[in-house]
Amino acid sequence: MKICFLSAGTFTHIQPYIDYFKGKGHEVHFIALSPSPERNVPVHNAWTGKEYDVKANKYKYITAAFKARKIVSKLRPDIIHAHYVTSGGLAAYVINHPKTVLTAHGSDINASVKSPVWRFLLKRILGRVSAVNVVSGELYDKVLQLGIAESKIYNINVGIDYDIFREHHAAHSAPYVLKMVCNRRFESVYDHMTILRALVLLRQKQVPFEMSFIGGGPLLQAAINFVNMHGLENQVTFYGQVENIAQLAVFEKCNVYLSSSRSDGTSLSLLEAMAAGLFPVVTDIVANRAILVHETSALLFPVGDAEKLAKELTYLRNEFFVKVPGIITNNQDFVVQKGNRQTNMQKLEKIYNEIALSSD
């Protein structure tokens, strides 16, 4: 089967799809709607120009879509799998290949449904494709509410390589020092400032902690400035953007995973942390509540509430950590059942086969 993946060139989660389907013997191509690094399959650049700014150059996605259509007409793939509705999905609409799968990943639906214009476009884009894949129950419900036929909506996240993260197990002993890690990208949706403000409160309460941030992004420098301004530089480490597997060396030093995300799909970062034995302390949002229960599998705190986060972390250290070893085991079992990449990609491959064999 010839498969073309279609997304922004640097889209974080595209490589696991490429690797799996190439490994299964399919002919795989990647059509990049913005500048892309080299990958282990042919990369077809649909971007025009050398400079790229995600905000200033958004209009170029339209010209990239038309260039992508020409690329597709030459490649003649059996399946196109586009990612992220407001970029890859828009390009897929222009291309109009009869056997297209489109995956929504979170903010492309969560933010766009609030706009009347984008709500109209979402219905058109999602309505045209052969299958709509989402990565969380919350996204499933929102796509359904747009009037998309339930028969063509699937809820399959890309999953994680469980065994790799399981091998790098975090410590479970009750900590004197909270050793925390957050590996979300420094963008407004992930709200790192709530974590940083909570760290200030922990220091005021004399709660010992170490904080590690993994990831880059436009708001990284602002976070560094905040840490320096509040004298937290001896307790906070910024690792910057690192390879996915390289994060494991940091995970092994930690026991708590933090995320202050304002919205999300099924977070692969969260699944990786759970597999590695980190205890989740995350925001009380729909996507997290779909897989976690407060004081049963995690501690949850309200979006943007630094004071509550600080209280939950203090409670975790002083009282709750005795329950953590059993919780970690249950969380890892959950990841095996719902977030195993091999199993989830097999489900997606079955959908590809059904679409490829169907009549146009």
Disulfide bonds with the S-S distance in Angstrom:
none
